[in-house]
Amino acid sequence: MENNNPYRYEEEEDNEDLLTLSLSTGPRPQPPSLPPPPPSLEQQQQTLFLQQFLTVPQAPPPPPSPPSFHNYDHAAVCQEITISHSRPPRSRRNPFQAPRPGRTETVPPPFPWATTQRATVQTLDYLLSQNMTKISGEVHCRRCDKVFNIEYDLKTKFTEIASFISNNRFAMHDRAPSDWMNPNLPSCEFCGSCLKPVVTKKRSINWLFLLLGKMLGCCKLSELKYFCKHTKNHRTGAKDRLLYLTYVGLCKQLDPNGPFDV
């Protein structure tokens, strides 16, 4: 028997309408979620304690480097650092060295016209006041093997040399001329060979005699260095340089007020 209840058909139609509406509008939106509850006071204290305990103090950042006043190339700086570490700096040698242990600056005067200072002679005024007008010295002939004594007039010879230096010092350029480097030596009266001055020890060199006879060029380089050392002159250089300093230095000793500044 069929059920012809009209209410049943109305209920089925209502259900179909609801199904159609739900399919057209999609799923029903969910209500918004509520925020989590704030932590309790006890939880906040525990979190703060853990942060203080686990935090590591950091060192303050280094101060910025000062601005450089020169724009150096990085490769050049590295090369300079490498060179400075590979070879330590050396101190400059003092050309005016003190005497070795056991030696002094003073010695007994080897000649009447010499002083107690090494490689130093008396002034011209002092020698003339002591009536020392002649300066003598010994020369040797190698062929005859004989020693002779030669004498020079002090004032005449010194005036000749001093005038030459005063007139030609700028043209010489602090170098001894060829006449000084290769002196015109006196001749032996027996064989005609050249006579060379007798030089034994450095402290006993007859400097004034060699100056007046223009025979300082016969000195060895070591003997010229000896003179420059004890007269506070720079003793490095070629022989013509040291020979020039020796000539001018001796003239300065004889005439301290003359034009003989080095």
Beta strands, then each sheet from edge to edge (+ up, - down):
strand 1: 134-141
strand 2: 146-153
strand 3: 195-197
sheet 1: 2+ 1- 3+
end
